Amino acid sequence: MSTHRSALTMGAAALALTLGLSGCGGSSVESSDVEKQISSELGKQIDQTIDSVDCPNDLKAEVGEEETCTLTADGEDYDVAVKVTKVDGDNVSFDINVEG
């Protein structure tokens, strides 16, 4: 099982994602959009099926803003640290790191 943790941690270390803001004049990215992006991109990078990703709150569109999501893969839960790195108009870039 520690092999999965290493693969997830190594795979996520350099993962940077960008999403659009939600709603009119929104100042956050909907949690469901963050969840989908993490699941899709991280799953591709580690070549492993992600069972689910749960982010409890929308991600505020402010550089430095952080959120912790829960990723489930192969029946194991992992904390995923999400941190906003750039806000450019309606685009919000963020890094993720699977904590193990």
Sequence and secondary structure as in RCSB ss.txt:
>XXXX:A:sequence
MSTHRSALTMGAAALALTLGLSGCGGSSVESSDVEKQISSELGKQIDQTIDSVDCPNDLKAEVGEEETCTLTADG
EDYDVAVKVTKVDGDNVSFDINVEG
>XXXX:A:secstr
 HHHHHHHHHHHTT EEEEE  STT  EE HHHHHHHHHHHHHHHHTS   EEE SS EESSTT EEEEEEEETT
EEEEEEEEEEEEETTEEEEEEEEE 
